Amino acid sequence: MEFAYYSLSMILGFVVTRWVTENFKFHLRNDSVWMHHWIVASLAMIVMLYFKIDSPLIWGGLSGVALEGLGRKNWSIRRNSGK
């Protein structure tokens, strides 16, 4: 059943992230670096791995967030000079 929770959480994480990114303009960036949500989710996963957090709901949700960001056209960490 843990895999079912993981899978449903991934779908929910993807859907919620898509809705938020389409409806709100929240960015973590400066003139040269853009911290996309897939990067933030990946960093959170690294922290969870380090602390051995084993929640399929959290892992699935963060996986959905990361996958939603990677599916977009512009997902690099370096900002284009044209902004």
PDB file with one MODEL, atoms N, CA, C and O in Angstrom:
MODEL        1
ATOM      1  N   MET A   1       0.809  -1.217   0.000  1.00  0.00           N
ATOM      2  CA  MET A   1       0.000   0.000   0.000  1.00  0.00           C
ATOM      3  C   MET A   1       0.843   1.268   0.000  1.00  0.00           C
ATOM      4  O   MET A   1       0.371   2.324  -0.422  1.00  0.00           O
ATOM      5  N   GLU A   2       2.074   1.179   0.464  1.00  0.00           N
ATOM      6  CA  GLU A   2       2.910   2.379   0.458  1.00  0.00           C
ATOM      7  C   GLU A   2       3.118   2.908  -0.956  1.00  0.00           C
ATOM      8  O   GLU A   2       3.154   4.119  -1.174  1.00  0.00           O
ATOM      9  N   PHE A   3       3.255   1.983  -1.926  1.00  0.00           N
ATOM     10  CA  PHE A   3       3.438   2.426  -3.303  1.00  0.00           C
ATOM     11  C   PHE A   3       2.200   3.145  -3.819  1.00  0.00           C
ATOM     12  O   PHE A   3       2.314   4.075  -4.617  1.00  0.00           O
ATOM     13  N   ALA A   4       1.025   2.729  -3.377  1.00  0.00           N
ATOM     14  CA  ALA A   4      -0.214   3.405  -3.774  1.00  0.00           C
ATOM     15  C   ALA A   4      -0.234   4.834  -3.223  1.00  0.00           C
ATOM     16  O   ALA A   4      -0.591   5.771  -3.937  1.00  0.00           O
ATOM     17  N   TYR A   5       0.146   4.997  -1.964  1.00  0.00           N
ATOM     18  CA  TYR A   5       0.214   6.345  -1.381  1.00  0.00           C
ATOM     19  C   TYR A   5       1.240   7.207  -2.112  1.00  0.00           C
ATOM     20  O   TYR A   5       0.997   8.383  -2.384  1.00  0.00           O
ATOM     21  N   TYR A   6       2.377   6.614  -2.423  1.00  0.00           N
ATOM     22  CA  TYR A   6       3.425   7.334  -3.168  1.00  0.00           C
ATOM     23  C   TYR A   6       2.895   7.784  -4.526  1.00  0.00           C
ATOM     24  O   TYR A   6       3.061   8.943  -4.905  1.00  0.00           O
ATOM     25  N   SER A   7       2.260   6.875  -5.255  1.00  0.00           N
ATOM     26  CA  SER A   7       1.764   7.184  -6.596  1.00  0.00           C
ATOM     27  C   SER A   7       0.694   8.268  -6.571  1.00  0.00           C
ATOM     28  O   SER A   7       0.736   9.205  -7.368  1.00  0.00           O
ATOM     29  N   LEU A   8      -0.265   8.141  -5.654  1.00  0.00           N
ATOM     30  CA  LEU A   8      -1.321   9.156  -5.554  1.00  0.00           C
ATOM     31  C   LEU A   8      -0.747  10.504  -5.121  1.00  0.00           C
ATOM     32  O   LEU A   8      -1.196  11.548  -5.594  1.00  0.00           O
ATOM     33  N   SER A   9       0.228  10.488  -4.237  1.00  0.00           N
ATOM     34  CA  SER A   9       0.868  11.731  -3.794  1.00  0.00           C
ATOM     35  C   SER A   9       1.633  12.388  -4.937  1.00  0.00           C
ATOM     36  O   SER A   9       1.658  13.613  -5.049  1.00  0.00           O
ATOM     37  N   MET A  10       2.254  11.572  -5.783  1.00  0.00           N
ATOM     38  CA  MET A  10       2.978  12.128  -6.928  1.00  0.00           C
ATOM     39  C   MET A  10       2.021  12.830  -7.882  1.00  0.00           C
ATOM     40  O   MET A  10       2.305  13.929  -8.358  1.00  0.00           O
ATOM     41  N   ILE A  11       0.905  12.202  -8.155  1.00  0.00           N
ATOM     42  CA  ILE A  11      -0.091  12.818  -9.035  1.00  0.00           C
ATOM     43  C   ILE A  11      -0.617  14.109  -8.419  1.00  0.00           C
ATOM     44  O   ILE A  11      -0.720  15.129  -9.101  1.00  0.00           O
ATOM     45  N   LEU A  12      -0.947  14.067  -7.138  1.00  0.00           N
ATOM     46  CA  LEU A  12      -1.450  15.263  -6.455  1.00  0.00           C
ATOM     47  C   LEU A  12      -0.393  16.368  -6.427  1.00  0.00           C
ATOM     48  O   LEU A  12      -0.709  17.534  -6.661  1.00  0.00           O
ATOM     49  N   GLY A  13       0.856  16.004  -6.142  1.00  0.00           N
ATOM     50  CA  GLY A  13       1.937  16.992  -6.153  1.00  0.00           C
ATOM     51  C   GLY A  13       2.099  17.644  -7.506  1.00  0.00           C
ATOM     52  O   GLY A  13       2.310  18.854  -7.597  1.00  0.00           O
ATOM     53  N   PHE A  14       2.002  16.847  -8.566  1.00  0.00           N
ATOM     54  CA  PHE A  14       2.105  17.363  -9.928  1.00  0.00           C
ATOM     55  C   PHE A  14       0.970  18.333 -10.223  1.00  0.00           C
ATOM     56  O   PHE A  14       1.201  19.436 -10.719  1.00  0.00           O
ATOM     57  N   VAL A  15      -0.263  17.918  -9.915  1.00  0.00           N
ATOM     58  CA  VAL A  15      -1.453  18.726 -10.222  1.00  0.00           C
ATOM     59  C   VAL A  15      -1.449  20.039  -9.439  1.00  0.00           C
ATOM     60  O   VAL A  15      -1.708  21.102 -10.002  1.00  0.00           O
ATOM     61  N   VAL A  16      -1.158  19.961  -8.147  1.00  0.00           N
ATOM     62  CA  VAL A  16      -1.149  21.179  -7.322  1.00  0.00           C
ATOM     63  C   VAL A  16      -0.051  22.128  -7.798  1.00  0.00           C
ATOM     64  O   VAL A  16      -0.262  23.338  -7.870  1.00  0.00           O
ATOM     65  N   THR A  17       1.108  21.584  -8.118  1.00  0.00           N
ATOM     66  CA  THR A  17       2.204  22.425  -8.595  1.00  0.00           C
ATOM     67  C   THR A  17       1.855  23.080  -9.917  1.00  0.00           C
ATOM     68  O   THR A  17       2.147  24.259 -10.118  1.00  0.00           O
ATOM     69  N   ARG A  18       1.238  22.338 -10.819  1.00  0.00           N
ATOM     70  CA  ARG A  18       0.826  22.920 -12.106  1.00  0.00           C
ATOM     71  C   ARG A  18      -0.154  24.052 -11.882  1.00  0.00           C
ATOM     72  O   ARG A  18      -0.040  25.105 -12.511  1.00  0.00           O
ATOM     73  N   TRP A  19      -1.124  23.850 -10.989  1.00  0.00           N
ATOM     74  CA  TRP A  19      -2.114  24.885 -10.714  1.00  0.00           C
ATOM     75  C   TRP A  19      -1.454  26.130 -10.115  1.00  0.00           C
ATOM     76  O   TRP A  19      -1.746  27.250 -10.534  1.00  0.00           O
ATOM     77  N   VAL A  20      -0.568  25.934  -9.140  1.00  0.00           N
ATOM     78  CA  VAL A  20       0.098  27.076  -8.492  1.00  0.00           C
ATOM     79  C   VAL A  20       0.965  27.828  -9.490  1.00  0.00           C
ATOM     80  O   VAL A  20       0.923  29.058  -9.532  1.00  0.00           O
ATOM     81  N   THR A  21       1.752  27.116 -10.294  1.00  0.00           N
ATOM     82  CA  THR A  21       2.645  27.799 -11.231  1.00  0.00           C
ATOM     83  C   THR A  21       1.877  28.513 -12.337  1.00  0.00           C
ATOM     84  O   THR A  21       2.364  29.499 -12.889  1.00  0.00           O
ATOM     85  N   GLU A  22       0.688  28.030 -12.667  1.00  0.00           N
ATOM     86  CA  GLU A  22      -0.122  28.696 -13.696  1.00  0.00           C
ATOM     87  C   GLU A  22      -0.879  29.902 -13.148  1.00  0.00           C
ATOM     88  O   GLU A  22      -1.278  30.776 -13.919  1.00  0.00           O
ATOM     89  N   ASN A  23      -1.085  29.968 -11.837  1.00  0.00           N
ATOM     90  CA  ASN A  23      -1.932  31.012 -11.269  1.00  0.00           C
ATOM     91  C   ASN A  23      -1.206  32.040 -10.403  1.00  0.00           C
ATOM     92  O   ASN A  23      -1.781  33.077 -10.074  1.00  0.00           O
ATOM     93  N   PHE A  24       0.039  31.774 -10.031  1.00  0.00           N
ATOM     94  CA  PHE A  24       0.773  32.694  -9.175  1.00  0.00           C
ATOM     95  C   PHE A  24       2.158  32.946  -9.749  1.00  0.00           C
ATOM     96  O   PHE A  24       2.752  32.057 -10.359  1.00  0.00           O
ATOM     97  N   LYS A  25       2.667  34.137  -9.557  1.00  0.00           N
ATOM     98  CA  LYS A  25       3.999  34.498 -10.041  1.00  0.00           C
ATOM     99  C   LYS A  25       4.959  34.600  -8.861  1.00  0.00           C
ATOM    100  O   LYS A  25       5.347  35.696  -8.457  1.00  0.00           O
ATOM    101  N   PHE A  26       5.335  33.453  -8.318  1.00  0.00           N
ATOM    102  CA  PHE A  26       6.271  33.402  -7.194  1.00  0.00           C
ATOM    103  C   PHE A  26       7.573  32.798  -7.702  1.00  0.00           C
ATOM    104  O   PHE A  26       7.587  31.682  -8.222  1.00  0.00           O
ATOM    105  N   HIS A  27       8.679  33.549  -7.548  1.00  0.00           N
ATOM    106  CA  HIS A  27       9.963  33.065  -8.055  1.00  0.00           C
ATOM    107  C   HIS A  27      11.056  33.276  -7.017  1.00  0.00           C
ATOM    108  O   HIS A  27      11.062  34.273  -6.296  1.00  0.00           O
ATOM    109  N   LEU A  28      11.965  32.337  -6.954  1.00  0.00           N
ATOM    110  CA  LEU A  28      13.189  32.474  -6.160  1.00  0.00           C
ATOM    111  C   LEU A  28      14.325  32.673  -7.155  1.00  0.00           C
ATOM    112  O   LEU A  28      14.863  31.704  -7.692  1.00  0.00           O
ATOM    113  N   ARG A  29      14.689  33.937  -7.402  1.00  0.00           N
ATOM    114  CA  ARG A  29      15.710  34.206  -8.412  1.00  0.00           C
ATOM    115  C   ARG A  29      16.400  35.527  -8.140  1.00  0.00           C
ATOM    116  O   ARG A  29      15.910  36.373  -7.393  1.00  0.00           O
ATOM    117  N   ASN A  30      17.556  35.676  -8.773  1.00  0.00           N
ATOM    118  CA  ASN A  30      18.255  36.960  -8.801  1.00  0.00           C
ATOM    119  C   ASN A  30      18.698  37.199 -10.246  1.00  0.00           C
ATOM    120  O   ASN A  30      18.120  36.614 -11.162  1.00  0.00           O
ATOM    121  N   ASP A  31      19.705  38.041 -10.473  1.00  0.00           N
ATOM    122  CA  ASP A  31      20.087  38.372 -11.846  1.00  0.00           C
ATOM    123  C   ASP A  31      20.730  37.216 -12.610  1.00  0.00           C
ATOM    124  O   ASP A  31      20.719  37.211 -13.841  1.00  0.00           O
ATOM    125  N   SER A  32      21.290  36.237 -11.897  1.00  0.00           N
ATOM    126  CA  SER A  32      21.994  35.169 -12.610  1.00  0.00           C
ATOM    127  C   SER A  32      21.452  33.766 -12.346  1.00  0.00           C
ATOM    128  O   SER A  32      21.659  32.871 -13.165  1.00  0.00           O
ATOM    129  N   VAL A  33      20.767  33.554 -11.232  1.00  0.00           N
ATOM    130  CA  VAL A  33      20.317  32.214 -10.861  1.00  0.00           C
ATOM    131  C   VAL A  33      18.802  32.207 -10.663  1.00  0.00           C
ATOM    132  O   VAL A  33      18.227  33.122 -10.073  1.00  0.00           O
ATOM    133  N   TRP A  34      18.185  31.163 -11.167  1.00  0.00           N
ATOM    134  CA  TRP A  34      16.746  30.986 -11.007  1.00  0.00           C
ATOM    135  C   TRP A  34      16.530  29.641 -10.331  1.00  0.00           C
ATOM    136  O   TRP A  34      16.854  28.599 -10.899  1.00  0.00           O
ATOM    137  N   MET A  35      15.981  29.660  -9.111  1.00  0.00           N
ATOM    138  CA  MET A  35      15.718  28.432  -8.356  1.00  0.00           C
ATOM    139  C   MET A  35      14.316  27.956  -8.700  1.00  0.00           C
ATOM    140  O   MET A  35      13.341  28.328  -8.047  1.00  0.00           O
ATOM    141  N   HIS A  36      14.229  27.129  -9.733  1.00  0.00           N
ATOM    142  CA  HIS A  36      12.944  26.574 -10.148  1.00  0.00           C
ATOM    143  C   HIS A  36      12.422  25.615  -9.081  1.00  0.00           C
ATOM    144  O   HIS A  36      13.175  25.147  -8.228  1.00  0.00           O
ATOM    145  N   HIS A  37      11.129  25.332  -9.142  1.00  0.00           N
ATOM    146  CA  HIS A  37      10.535  24.460  -8.124  1.00  0.00           C
ATOM    147  C   HIS A  37      11.080  23.040  -8.197  1.00  0.00           C
ATOM    148  O   HIS A  37      11.097  22.344  -7.182  1.00  0.00           O
ATOM    149  N   TRP A  38      11.521  22.594  -9.360  1.00  0.00           N
ATOM    150  CA  TRP A  38      12.095  21.251  -9.424  1.00  0.00           C
ATOM    151  C   TRP A  38      13.419  21.191  -8.678  1.00  0.00           C
ATOM    152  O   TRP A  38      13.763  20.145  -8.127  1.00  0.00           O
ATOM    153  N   ILE A  39      14.167  22.286  -8.646  1.00  0.00           N
ATOM    154  CA  ILE A  39      15.437  22.338  -7.908  1.00  0.00           C
ATOM    155  C   ILE A  39      15.153  22.341  -6.414  1.00  0.00           C
ATOM    156  O   ILE A  39      15.801  21.621  -5.654  1.00  0.00           O
ATOM    157  N   VAL A  40      14.190  23.147  -5.992  1.00  0.00           N
ATOM    158  CA  VAL A  40      13.837  23.215  -4.572  1.00  0.00           C
ATOM    159  C   VAL A  40      13.334  21.853  -4.088  1.00  0.00           C
ATOM    160  O   VAL A  40      13.702  21.408  -3.001  1.00  0.00           O
ATOM    161  N   ALA A  41      12.490  21.186  -4.892  1.00  0.00           N
ATOM    162  CA  ALA A  41      11.995  19.864  -4.522  1.00  0.00           C
ATOM    163  C   ALA A  41      13.137  18.850  -4.437  1.00  0.00           C
ATOM    164  O   ALA A  41      13.160  18.016  -3.532  1.00  0.00           O
ATOM    165  N   SER A  42      14.070  18.918  -5.363  1.00  0.00           N
ATOM    166  CA  SER A  42      15.215  18.002  -5.345  1.00  0.00           C
ATOM    167  C   SER A  42      16.091  18.223  -4.122  1.00  0.00           C
ATOM    168  O   SER A  42      16.569  17.265  -3.515  1.00  0.00           O
ATOM    169  N   LEU A  43      16.302  19.473  -3.764  1.00  0.00           N
ATOM    170  CA  LEU A  43      17.086  19.772  -2.560  1.00  0.00           C
ATOM    171  C   LEU A  43      16.369  19.261  -1.312  1.00  0.00           C
ATOM    172  O   LEU A  43      17.004  18.736  -0.397  1.00  0.00           O
ATOM    173  N   ALA A  44      15.054  19.415  -1.277  1.00  0.00           N
ATOM    174  CA  ALA A  44      14.282  18.893  -0.144  1.00  0.00           C
ATOM    175  C   ALA A  44      14.416  17.371  -0.058  1.00  0.00           C
ATOM    176  O   ALA A  44      14.501  16.814   1.036  1.00  0.00           O
ATOM    177  N   MET A  45      14.434  16.698  -1.218  1.00  0.00           N
ATOM    178  CA  MET A  45      14.609  15.237  -1.223  1.00  0.00           C
ATOM    179  C   MET A  45      15.982  14.824  -0.712  1.00  0.00           C
ATOM    180  O   MET A  45      16.112  13.814  -0.021  1.00  0.00           O
ATOM    181  N   ILE A  46      16.994  15.594  -1.045  1.00  0.00           N
ATOM    182  CA  ILE A  46      18.342  15.297  -0.545  1.00  0.00           C
ATOM    183  C   ILE A  46      18.376  15.413   0.976  1.00  0.00           C
ATOM    184  O   ILE A  46      18.973  14.578   1.655  1.00  0.00           O
ATOM    185  N   VAL A  47      17.735  16.450   1.505  1.00  0.00           N
ATOM    186  CA  VAL A  47      17.666  16.628   2.959  1.00  0.00           C
ATOM    187  C   VAL A  47      16.897  15.470   3.591  1.00  0.00           C
ATOM    188  O   VAL A  47      17.307  14.943   4.625  1.00  0.00           O
ATOM    189  N   MET A  48      15.788  15.074   2.976  1.00  0.00           N
ATOM    190  CA  MET A  48      15.007  13.947   3.508  1.00  0.00           C
ATOM    191  C   MET A  48      15.806  12.646   3.482  1.00  0.00           C
ATOM    192  O   MET A  48      15.726  11.839   4.408  1.00  0.00           O
ATOM    193  N   LEU A  49      16.563  12.455   2.429  1.00  0.00           N
ATOM    194  CA  LEU A  49      17.396  11.261   2.340  1.00  0.00           C
ATOM    195  C   LEU A  49      18.454  11.257   3.434  1.00  0.00           C
ATOM    196  O   LEU A  49      18.699  10.229   4.065  1.00  0.00           O
ATOM    197  N   TYR A  50      19.077  12.405   3.657  1.00  0.00           N
ATOM    198  CA  TYR A  50      20.100  12.520   4.696  1.00  0.00           C
ATOM    199  C   TYR A  50      19.535  12.192   6.076  1.00  0.00           C
ATOM    200  O   TYR A  50      20.169  11.489   6.864  1.00  0.00           O
ATOM    201  N   PHE A  51      18.340  12.705   6.361  1.00  0.00           N
ATOM    202  CA  PHE A  51      17.714  12.475   7.664  1.00  0.00           C
ATOM    203  C   PHE A  51      16.874  11.183   7.705  1.00  0.00           C
ATOM    204  O   PHE A  51      16.217  10.900   8.706  1.00  0.00           O
ATOM    205  N   LYS A  52      16.901  10.414   6.625  1.00  0.00           N
ATOM    206  CA  LYS A  52      16.225   9.121   6.535  1.00  0.00           C
ATOM    207  C   LYS A  52      14.722   9.221   6.802  1.00  0.00           C
ATOM    208  O   LYS A  52      14.147   8.392   7.509  1.00  0.00           O
ATOM    209  N   ILE A  53      14.106  10.239   6.231  1.00  0.00           N
ATOM    210  CA  ILE A  53      12.657  10.411   6.332  1.00  0.00           C
ATOM    211  C   ILE A  53      12.017   9.502   5.287  1.00  0.00           C
ATOM    212  O   ILE A  53      12.345   9.582   4.103  1.00  0.00           O
ATOM    213  N   ASP A  54      11.113   8.645   5.724  1.00  0.00           N
ATOM    214  CA  ASP A  54      10.617   7.553   4.893  1.00  0.00           C
ATOM    215  C   ASP A  54       9.113   7.641   4.642  1.00  0.00           C
ATOM    216  O   ASP A  54       8.430   6.617   4.660  1.00  0.00           O
ATOM    217  N   SER A  55       8.592   8.827   4.412  1.00  0.00           N
ATOM    218  CA  SER A  55       7.159   9.002   4.197  1.00  0.00           C
ATOM    219  C   SER A  55       6.837   8.933   2.700  1.00  0.00           C
ATOM    220  O   SER A  55       7.294   9.783   1.936  1.00  0.00           O
ATOM    221  N   PRO A  56       6.057   7.932   2.272  1.00  0.00           N
ATOM    222  CA  PRO A  56       5.713   7.861   0.846  1.00  0.00           C
ATOM    223  C   PRO A  56       4.868   9.043   0.389  1.00  0.00           C
ATOM    224  O   PRO A  56       4.904   9.405  -0.786  1.00  0.00           O
ATOM    225  N   LEU A  57       4.111   9.648   1.297  1.00  0.00           N
ATOM    226  CA  LEU A  57       3.305  10.817   0.924  1.00  0.00           C
ATOM    227  C   LEU A  57       4.189  12.012   0.591  1.00  0.00           C
ATOM    228  O   LEU A  57       3.957  12.705  -0.400  1.00  0.00           O
ATOM    229  N   ILE A  58       5.194  12.250   1.412  1.00  0.00           N
ATOM    230  CA  ILE A  58       6.100  13.384   1.175  1.00  0.00           C
ATOM    231  C   ILE A  58       6.975  13.123  -0.049  1.00  0.00           C
ATOM    232  O   ILE A  58       7.137  14.001  -0.896  1.00  0.00           O
ATOM    233  N   TRP A  59       7.539  11.918  -0.143  1.00  0.00           N
ATOM    234  CA  TRP A  59       8.375  11.580  -1.293  1.00  0.00           C
ATOM    235  C   TRP A  59       7.584  11.671  -2.594  1.00  0.00           C
ATOM    236  O   TRP A  59       8.084  12.195  -3.590  1.00  0.00           O
ATOM    237  N   GLY A  60       6.370  11.169  -2.590  1.00  0.00           N
ATOM    238  CA  GLY A  60       5.542  11.232  -3.784  1.00  0.00           C
ATOM    239  C   GLY A  60       5.190  12.658  -4.166  1.00  0.00           C
ATOM    240  O   GLY A  60       5.248  13.030  -5.339  1.00  0.00           O
ATOM    241  N   GLY A  61       4.823  13.458  -3.164  1.00  0.00           N
ATOM    242  CA  GLY A  61       4.492  14.858  -3.433  1.00  0.00           C
ATOM    243  C   GLY A  61       5.668  15.624  -4.008  1.00  0.00           C
ATOM    244  O   GLY A  61       5.516  16.366  -4.979  1.00  0.00           O
ATOM    245  N   LEU A  62       6.840  15.449  -3.415  1.00  0.00           N
ATOM    246  CA  LEU A  62       8.028  16.139  -3.925  1.00  0.00           C
ATOM    247  C   LEU A  62       8.435  15.627  -5.301  1.00  0.00           C
ATOM    248  O   LEU A  62       8.923  16.395  -6.130  1.00  0.00           O
ATOM    249  N   SER A  63       8.237  14.339  -5.548  1.00  0.00           N
ATOM    250  CA  SER A  63       8.524  13.790  -6.881  1.00  0.00           C
ATOM    251  C   SER A  63       7.605  14.419  -7.920  1.00  0.00           C
ATOM    252  O   SER A  63       8.044  14.738  -9.024  1.00  0.00           O
ATOM    253  N   GLY A  64       6.341  14.598  -7.577  1.00  0.00           N
ATOM    254  CA  GLY A  64       5.403  15.250  -8.486  1.00  0.00           C
ATOM    255  C   GLY A  64       5.781  16.688  -8.768  1.00  0.00           C
ATOM    256  O   GLY A  64       5.674  17.153  -9.903  1.00  0.00           O
ATOM    257  N   VAL A  65       6.224  17.396  -7.736  1.00  0.00           N
ATOM    258  CA  VAL A  65       6.676  18.788  -7.909  1.00  0.00           C
ATOM    259  C   VAL A  65       7.867  18.833  -8.859  1.00  0.00           C
ATOM    260  O   VAL A  65       7.897  19.646  -9.783  1.00  0.00           O
ATOM    261  N   ALA A  66       8.842  17.965  -8.632  1.00  0.00           N
ATOM    262  CA  ALA A  66      10.048  17.949  -9.466  1.00  0.00           C
ATOM    263  C   ALA A  66       9.718  17.568 -10.907  1.00  0.00           C
ATOM    264  O   ALA A  66      10.215  18.196 -11.842  1.00  0.00           O
ATOM    265  N   LEU A  67       8.897  16.560 -11.090  1.00  0.00           N
ATOM    266  CA  LEU A  67       8.559  16.127 -12.446  1.00  0.00           C
ATOM    267  C   LEU A  67       7.767  17.181 -13.206  1.00  0.00           C
ATOM    268  O   LEU A  67       7.944  17.336 -14.414  1.00  0.00           O
ATOM    269  N   GLU A  68       6.899  17.903 -12.514  1.00  0.00           N
ATOM    270  CA  GLU A  68       6.142  18.967 -13.183  1.00  0.00           C
ATOM    271  C   GLU A  68       7.099  20.039 -13.699  1.00  0.00           C
ATOM    272  O   GLU A  68       6.921  20.549 -14.806  1.00  0.00           O
ATOM    273  N   GLY A  69       8.109  20.382 -12.908  1.00  0.00           N
ATOM    274  CA  GLY A  69       9.059  21.407 -13.327  1.00  0.00           C
ATOM    275  C   GLY A  69       9.948  20.965 -14.473  1.00  0.00           C
ATOM    276  O   GLY A  69      10.284  21.769 -15.343  1.00  0.00           O
ATOM    277  N   LEU A  70      10.328  19.704 -14.484  1.00  0.00           N
ATOM    278  CA  LEU A  70      11.200  19.205 -15.551  1.00  0.00           C
ATOM    279  C   LEU A  70      10.469  19.097 -16.881  1.00  0.00           C
ATOM    280  O   LEU A  70      11.103  19.076 -17.935  1.00  0.00           O
ATOM    281  N   GLY A  71       9.154  19.027 -16.844  1.00  0.00           N
ATOM    282  CA  GLY A  71       8.385  18.942 -18.081  1.00  0.00           C
ATOM    283  C   GLY A  71       8.208  20.274 -18.788  1.00  0.00           C
ATOM    284  O   GLY A  71       7.654  20.324 -19.886  1.00  0.00           O
ATOM    285  N   ARG A  72       8.665  21.336 -18.180  1.00  0.00           N
ATOM    286  CA  ARG A  72       8.501  22.664 -18.785  1.00  0.00           C
ATOM    287  C   ARG A  72       9.646  22.963 -19.748  1.00  0.00           C
ATOM    288  O   ARG A  72      10.698  22.325 -19.703  1.00  0.00           O
ATOM    289  N   LYS A  73       9.421  23.942 -20.615  1.00  0.00           N
ATOM    290  CA  LYS A  73      10.391  24.268 -21.665  1.00  0.00           C
ATOM    291  C   LYS A  73      11.684  24.842 -21.105  1.00  0.00           C
ATOM    292  O   LYS A  73      12.767  24.398 -21.486  1.00  0.00           O
ATOM    293  N   ASN A  74      11.594  25.817 -20.210  1.00  0.00           N
ATOM    294  CA  ASN A  74      12.778  26.494 -19.686  1.00  0.00           C
ATOM    295  C   ASN A  74      12.951  26.105 -18.222  1.00  0.00           C
ATOM    296  O   ASN A  74      12.264  26.643 -17.354  1.00  0.00           O
ATOM    297  N   TRP A  75      13.863  25.173 -17.940  1.00  0.00           N
ATOM    298  CA  TRP A  75      14.036  24.723 -16.567  1.00  0.00           C
ATOM    299  C   TRP A  75      15.476  24.785 -16.097  1.00  0.00           C
ATOM    300  O   TRP A  75      15.815  24.171 -15.085  1.00  0.00           O
ATOM    301  N   SER A  76      16.332  25.508 -16.801  1.00  0.00           N
ATOM    302  CA  SER A  76      17.730  25.582 -16.374  1.00  0.00           C
ATOM    303  C   SER A  76      17.887  26.497 -15.174  1.00  0.00           C
ATOM    304  O   SER A  76      17.015  27.316 -14.884  1.00  0.00           O
ATOM    305  N   ILE A  77      19.008  26.349 -14.478  1.00  0.00           N
ATOM    306  CA  ILE A  77      19.263  27.146 -13.285  1.00  0.00           C
ATOM    307  C   ILE A  77      19.815  28.536 -13.629  1.00  0.00           C
ATOM    308  O   ILE A  77      19.653  29.479 -12.855  1.00  0.00           O
ATOM    309  N   ARG A  78      20.464  28.657 -14.786  1.00  0.00           N
ATOM    310  CA  ARG A  78      21.018  29.948 -15.201  1.00  0.00           C
ATOM    311  C   ARG A  78      19.963  30.746 -15.930  1.00  0.00           C
ATOM    312  O   ARG A  78      19.261  30.219 -16.793  1.00  0.00           O
ATOM    313  N   ARG A  79      19.850  32.008 -15.586  1.00  0.00           N
ATOM    314  CA  ARG A  79      18.870  32.876 -16.226  1.00  0.00           C
ATOM    315  C   ARG A  79      19.403  33.362 -17.557  1.00  0.00           C
ATOM    316  O   ARG A  79      20.599  33.608 -17.706  1.00  0.00           O
ATOM    317  N   ASN A  80      18.515  33.499 -18.518  1.00  0.00           N
ATOM    318  CA  ASN A  80      18.869  34.091 -19.808  1.00  0.00           C
ATOM    319  C   ASN A  80      19.037  35.599 -19.621  1.00  0.00           C
ATOM    320  O   ASN A  80      18.358  36.214 -18.798  1.00  0.00           O
ATOM    321  N   SER A  81      19.935  36.174 -20.384  1.00  0.00           N
ATOM    322  CA  SER A  81      20.187  37.610 -20.246  1.00  0.00           C
ATOM    323  C   SER A  81      18.985  38.446 -20.672  1.00  0.00           C
ATOM    324  O   SER A  81      18.867  39.599 -20.256  1.00  0.00           O
ATOM    325  N   GLY A  82      18.095  37.897 -21.487  1.00  0.00           N
ATOM    326  CA  GLY A  82      16.922  38.635 -21.926  1.00  0.00           C
ATOM    327  C   GLY A  82      15.842  38.746 -20.886  1.00  0.00           C
ATOM    328  O   GLY A  82      14.935  39.563 -21.041  1.00  0.00           O
ATOM    329  N   LYS A  83      15.896  37.957 -19.825  1.00  0.00           N
ATOM    330  CA  LYS A  83      14.920  37.922 -18.732  1.00  0.00           C
ATOM    331  C   LYS A  83      13.552  37.757 -19.306  1.00  0.00           C
ATOM    332  O   LYS A  83      12.573  37.702 -18.561  1.00  0.00           O
TER     333      LYS A  83
ENDMDL
END
